[in-house]
Amino acid sequence: MDMDHGHHGHSHGADAIQDHSGSGTFGSHAVLGTFFFVFGLWYAVKTCFLTLERLHTQGQGKQPARNKTWRDHLGCAKRTLGFLLYSMDPMFKIISCTIGMLSQMSLGAHWRLRDPVTGEFVEQADWQLVTMFSFFFFSGLVDILVRVKSPIPPNSDKFFMSLALFVESYFFFYHEGGSEAEDRLHQLLFIAIFGAAVAAMLWACLPESQLLPLLLSTLILLQGTWFWQVAGVLYPLDTARRWDLESHNTLMFLPLAFCWHLLGNIAIIFAVYAIAHQFVKRGYRFPRGL
């Protein structure tokens, strides 16, 4: 995630505009994109299963005769694997964010907030990433507290997920890049993140909604794929196919590409929903508590 606001004015001309080495890398954006895509896909699978189970139960007026889960076929290992499944997505958030915070502090900010000589604030992009990871870390902790039935308000997990997304969108709202195309890329990313934050907050207020978790899954997937798009545009691995960040056509194409990303992720949700429908029809159920 490239949020270095000191990138302006270091150099001029097309070559300087194309050089973003001081504000991010392909790898950093790709890692963030993969994190959100995997998390969004997991949310999509879970949401589709639970939605279809509820619709199937309402349609029959009772629970189906068969009520199998994957844990029914695990033999003596089902308790261990069941526990891992039970805590998989919160532990994924906690472990990923812990690694992210430690790596950014050690390799990026070097545990410094201000330059000891000049007194200037330094490595703002790294500190913003650490802050963002911290909110998602606490979101994972709250997920676990909800699942072990701690005495905390209902739907606190959805509220803290929304809060983490709001903080992330806040940082991108104030992002300033080295070109208008870079700003446009991050404005579109802000739309995806802020939309996911609103969907999560509405879901916390309307936990019985069956559409809001599907919308949240779609927007988290969109965030993941758009991070990859940002990486490809700003830091192409093949320099011979570098994007012209000053071209008006590029600026006009980016919103179109964003809509294509949205359409593609909706197609992913449809595919997951269709596959989940086949499992639910055969009596399989998503493990409780996940």
N, C-alpha and C positions, 0 to 999 in steps of 0.2 A: 504494500500500500504506500503510494508515494504522496506524502503530504508536506514535503519540504517547501516552506514558503520563502526560503531564501534563494530559490533557483533563479529568480528574475535578475536580469542586469549583469550576469556574469560574462556573457558573451553575446555577440550579435550575429545575424545571418542565419541562413538555412541550416548549416551544419550545427550551430549552437542550439537551434530549436530542436533538432532531431536528437540531441544528446541529453538523455535523462539519467545518466549514471549516478548523479548525486541525489536523485529523489526516489529511486526505486529500481527494481530489477524484474526481469521476466520471472525468475524463480519465486520471488516474494509474492507476486500477484497470483502465480499459478498455485502456490501452496494455499493461499487464502481461498482461491476459487475452488480448489479440490475440497477443502474443509467444508465450505458452505454447500457444495453440491452433494457431498456424501451425507451431510446432516439433513439437507432438504429431501434427499431420496429416502432416507430412513423415516422421516416424518411422513412422507407420502405413502410409503408402504403401511405404516402403522395406522394412519388416518383412513386410508382406503379400506383396510380390513375392518376397523372398528365401525366405520360408517355402514359398510355392507352387512356386518353382523346385526347392527341395530335395525336396518331395513328388513333383513331376512326374518328377524324375530318378530317385528311388527306385522309382516305379511302373513306369518304362520299363526300368530297369536300365542305362541309358546316356543320354548327352546327346542331346537332340533334334537332328534334322538341321538345322533352321533355328536360328540363334542371333543374331537381329537385335537391335540396340539403336537408340535414337534417334540415336546418333552416326553410324550407317551412312548416314543420309540428310542429313548436314549439309554435304557437299562440302568445300570448302577451309576452311570455318570450324569444322570438327569438333574440331580440336585446342584452339582457344581455348575453345569452349563446353564441351568435355570437361573442361578444367582447372577452369572455373567450377563445373561440376556436381560434380567430384571434391571440391572444397573448399567446397561451398555451405553445408552446415549448420554446420561449424565457423566459417566466416567470418561466417555469420549471427549466431552466438552472440558472436563477438569484436566485430563492429561494433556490434551492438545493445547489448551490455554497456558498451562504451566510450562510446557516446552517452549511455547511462543514467547512468554514473558521472560524466561531465563535467557533464551537465545538473543532476544532484542536487547536486553540489558547487558549481556556479556559481549556480544559481537557488534552491537550498534551503539547504544548510548554509553557503554562502558561505565555504567553506574554513576554517571555525572549528569546533573541537571544544568549547572552553570560552568562556564569556563573559569578556572581559578585565576587566570591572569587578567582577562578583560571584564569578567563579571557578566558576560552575555549569556543568555539562555542558549543551550546547544542541543542538537539532535532532537528537534521537536517531533519529527516524524516517528522516531523510535519511541518517544514518550507517549505519543498518541496511541501507537499500537499497543504498548504495555497497558495503558488505561483501558483500551477497548477489550483486550484479553482479560483484564481483571473483572470487568462486568460480566463477561460470558462465564468466567470461572465461578463467580458467585451464583450465576444462574444455574450452573450444574450442581452446586451445593444445595440450592433450594429444591431442585428436582429430587435429589436423594431424600431430603427432609420430608417432602410430600409423600414419597413412596413408602417411607417407613412410618407414615402416619404420625408425624410430630405435631404438637399442638400449635400449628400456625394457620393463618387464614386460608380458606379454600381458594384454589386457583392461584396461589402465590407463585407457582412455577411459571404459569403463563404470564403473570405480571412482570416477573424478573426477566423473562425472555424478551418481553416488549421493551423493558427499560434498557437492556443491553443493546437492542437494535436501535433505540432512539439515540443512545450515546454514539453508536457507530455512525448513524446518519448525520448527527450533529457535526462530527469531525469532517465529513465529506461536504457538508453544506458550506464550510469555510475553506475548503480546499482551493488553492491557487496553483495552477500549473504553468508550464513554460510555453504553452501555446493555447490558442482558442480551442483546438481540437481536444487537447488534454482536459481542458476545463469542461468541454461538452461531454466527454466520456464519463467524468466523475459526477457531473450533474445527473446524467442518466442513471448512474450507479446509486446516487442519492435517492432517486425516485423509487428504485427497487427496495432499498433498505428501509426508507421511511414508510413505504406501503406495507412492508412486512411488520414493522413496529406497530402500525395502526391495526393491522389484522390481529396481531397477538394481543393487543390491549382490548379490542372488541371481544375476542375469544375469552379473555379473562372475565369480562362482564357478562358474556352470553355463552357459558360453557356448553349448553345443549345444542348450539348451532352445529350443523353438519357441513355448512359451506365455508365457514371461516377457517377451520384447520386446513381445508383443501387449498384455499386462497393463500394461506401462510406458507404451505409447502411449495406452491408454485413460485411465490416471490423469493423464497430462500434459494430454490433452484436457479431462478433468474439471476440472483446475486452471484451465485457461484459461476455460472457460465459467462456472465458479463465481466467478472474479474479476469477470466481467461481471455476475453476479447480485448480488455484493456492491456493485458500483457502482450498480446499479439500486435496491437497497434503501436504501442509506445516502445516496446523492446523486442522487435522481431528477431527471431533466431537466424533467419535468412535476410541479411542486410540488402541483398539485391532486390528484395520485394518490400522494401521499406515504404510505409504509407507517407503521403505528402500531407503533413499536418497543417500546412498553410492553405491548402486547396479548399475552395468553396464547395466543390463536389464532395470532398471528404466530410465536411461539416454537415452537409445535407444527407449524406448516406448514413451517418451514425444513428440518428433516430429511427431510420428504416431498419437498420441492423438490430437495434434494440427490440423493435416489434417482432422481428423474426426470432430472436432469442425467446421472447415471451411465448410466441406461437409454438416453438419447439418444446419448451418446457410444459406447456399445456398438453401437448401430444404425449409427453412422458407420463404425465398424470393420468391421461386416458388409458395408456398402455398398462400402467401399474394397476389401475382400477379394474381393467378387464381381466388381468391375471388373478388379482385378488378375488374377483367374482367367481372364478372357476374353483378356487380353493374353498371359498365359503359354501358354494353349492355342494361340495363333497363333504362338508361337515367339519372342516378344519377351522380352528379358532386361533386368534392371536393370543400369545401368552398373557395372562392377566397381570396387570401392574406395569406393563411396559408402556 
